[in-house]
Amino acid sequence: MAGHGGGNLLAISDLHVGHPANRAVVTGLRPESPDDWLLVAGDVGDTVADIEWALTLLRHRFGTVVWAPGNHELWTPPSDPVRLRGVDRYQHLVELCRRLGVLTPEDPYPVWQGPDGPVRVAPLFLLYDHSWRPEGLDTPEAALAEAYRTGIVCTDEFLLHPDPYPSRSAWCAQRVAETGRRLAEVDDDLPSVLVNHWPLVREPTRILRYPIFAQWCGTEATADWHRRFRATAVVYGHLHIPRTTWHDGVRFEEVSVGYPREWRPRPVPPAWRRILPAG
């Protein structure tokens, strides 16, 4: 699938539109050009209705919208009348996106045509497997026990159900295997932009206030994907620490909005980040 030239490749994540202030941020998002693409790296909202509202608005404004799910989209919160869980919930959101004309990790990876040549955009859904553990905690069970002991426990433990898989780690293993196969089968040498809610490498989590939380932030299985799959940039969110870092010469962009209490003190209001053209 090829895109049209002339626009920018923009990215944002962690919109959390259930918060009125964040809903206002999303209402104010506009492209620089009608041909701009917007990469949405997860955590649009907690309920299907909120997700549909935000993606509908963005699809009407941007030339192309590409979505990768975060953990909040996969929650089954008590407030959501849509009671689907796990894979069924994810598939429901994929079908919603397809009705809206929003691209998902289940669709062919599109090609964005930029001034320096084409780039393949790959939205990913990979989850995490508790392999990012603090030193001295040798098993996922030990890391999870320490999290409960200290009270630093991700809400996923209560609301993100892996059905029909026995665990989120098992679901992660399936997603990593299937996605790695699909990326490896792409029969060209185009550079890529990889878009995943969770960071693909562990280094960005080193500055977390609570290091134990890293176990819900990714997997060691993707540590070389930015090299293996010719990434010119990697887009992610989840950490609510927007910044640019470099790993093995590849640019990583954390593009989250975060919660109002997090972004309001910042000098620059939340907005999308330009990924390409760079500079």
NORWORA-V332875 format. One record per residue. N is the residue number from 0. PSI is psi in whole degrees, 0 to 359 (NA if undefined). D_CENTER is the distance of its C-alpha to the mean C-alpha in whole Angstrom. Layout:
# NORWORA-V332875
N_PSI_D_CENTER / N_PSI_D_CENTER
This chain:
# NORWORA-V332875
0_121_21 / 1_144_22 / 2_176_21 / 3_148_24 / 4_170_24 / 5_343_25 / 6_177_22 / 7_160_19 / 8_109_15 / 9_159_14 / 10_150_10 / 11_160_9 / 12_176_7 / 13_54_8 / 14_327_11 / 15_60_13 / 16_359_15 / 17_341_18 / 18_124_19 / 19_322_22 / 20_323_21 / 21_326_17 / 22_322_18 / 23_323_21 / 24_313_18 / 25_321_17 / 26_329_20 / 27_357_21 / 28_128_18 / 29_148_20 / 30_163_20 / 31_332_22 / 32_148_24 / 33_346_23 / 34_0_22 / 35_142_19 / 36_145_16 / 37_121_13 / 38_122_9 / 39_106_7 / 40_50_3 / 41_169_4 / 42_48_7 / 43_315_10 / 44_178_12 / 45_339_14 / 46_156_17 / 47_322_17 / 48_317_19 / 49_319_17 / 50_315_14 / 51_317_17 / 52_310_18 / 53_313_15 / 54_328_14 / 55_313_18 / 56_313_19 / 57_323_16 / 58_328_17 / 59_339_21 / 60_326_20 / 61_150_18 / 62_319_20 / 63_138_17 / 64_131_13 / 65_127_10 / 66_135_8 / 67_136_5 / 68_150_6 / 69_185_5 / 70_327_9 / 71_323_10 / 72_331_10 / 73_354_12 / 74_154_14 / 75_80_18 / 76_153_19 / 77_334_23 / 78_351_23 / 79_121_21 / 80_340_24 / 81_109_22 / 82_11_22 / 83_150_21 / 84_154_19 / 85_227_17 / 86_322_17 / 87_320_19 / 88_316_16 / 89_314_14 / 90_324_16 / 91_318_17 / 92_323_14 / 93_315_14 / 94_323_18 / 95_313_17 / 96_319_15 / 97_323_18 / 98_327_20 / 99_347_19 / 100_24_18 / 101_133_15 / 102_147_13 / 103_173_11 / 104_348_11 / 105_357_14 / 106_162_16 / 107_140_17 / 108_122_15 / 109_162_17 / 110_123_19 / 111_130_19 / 112_108_22 / 113_174_22 / 114_337_26 / 115_12_25 / 116_174_25 / 117_151_22 / 118_133_19 / 119_129_17 / 120_122_13 / 121_99_11 / 122_135_8 / 123_152_7 / 124_106_7 / 125_337_9 / 126_211_9 / 127_164_12 / 128_19_16 / 129_22_17 / 130_347_19 / 131_83_18 / 132_149_21 / 133_153_23 / 134_136_26 / 135_347_29 / 136_99_27 / 137_350_27 / 138_156_26 / 139_324_23 / 140_320_26 / 141_319_27 / 142_318_24 / 143_320_23 / 144_320_27 / 145_322_26 / 146_315_23 / 147_324_26 / 148_322_29 / 149_352_27 / 150_14_25 / 151_81_22 / 152_128_20 / 153_141_17 / 154_340_17 / 155_328_15 / 156_339_19 / 157_334_20 / 158_343_18 / 159_101_15 / 160_136_18 / 161_7_18 / 162_134_20 / 163_9_22 / 164_152_21 / 165_342_23 / 166_163_20 / 167_328_16 / 168_320_17 / 169_320_19 / 170_318_16 / 171_314_14 / 172_319_17 / 173_317_17 / 174_319_14 / 175_315_14 / 176_312_18 / 177_318_17 / 178_319_14 / 179_320_16 / 180_315_19 / 181_316_18 / 182_321_17 / 183_335_20 / 184_352_22 / 185_121_21 / 186_50_25 / 187_175_24 / 188_26_24 / 189_144_22 / 190_159_19 / 191_157_16 / 192_115_12 / 193_130_10 / 194_112_6 / 195_145_4 / 196_316_2 / 197_144_6 / 198_147_8 / 199_340_10 / 200_156_13 / 201_335_15 / 202_318_17 / 203_339_14 / 204_354_15 / 205_340_19 / 206_8_19 / 207_141_18 / 208_325_21 / 209_96_21 / 210_333_20 / 211_336_20 / 212_344_17 / 213_337_15 / 214_342_16 / 215_18_13 / 216_359_11 / 217_198_11 / 218_144_14 / 219_340_17 / 220_342_17 / 221_14_14 / 222_333_16 / 223_9_18 / 224_327_15 / 225_331_15 / 226_315_19 / 227_324_19 / 228_28_17 / 229_44_19 / 230_131_16 / 231_339_17 / 232_151_14 / 233_129_10 / 234_134_7 / 235_175_5 / 236_232_6 / 237_318_7 / 238_342_10 / 239_36_12 / 240_77_13 / 241_127_13 / 242_171_15 / 243_130_15 / 244_165_16 / 245_134_18 / 246_120_18 / 247_36_21 / 248_6_21 / 249_136_18 / 250_127_16 / 251_128_13 / 252_115_11 / 253_117_10 / 254_26_9 / 255_147_9 / 256_308_12 / 257_190_13 / 258_155_16 / 259_320_19 / 260_339_21 / 261_319_18 / 262_338_18 / 263_322_22 / 264_349_24 / 265_148_22 / 266_337_24 / 267_127_22 / 268_156_20 / 269_143_17 / 270_173_16 / 271_161_14 / 272_134_14 / 273_125_16 / 274_313_15 / 275_147_18 / 276_144_21 / 277_155_20 / 278_NA_23
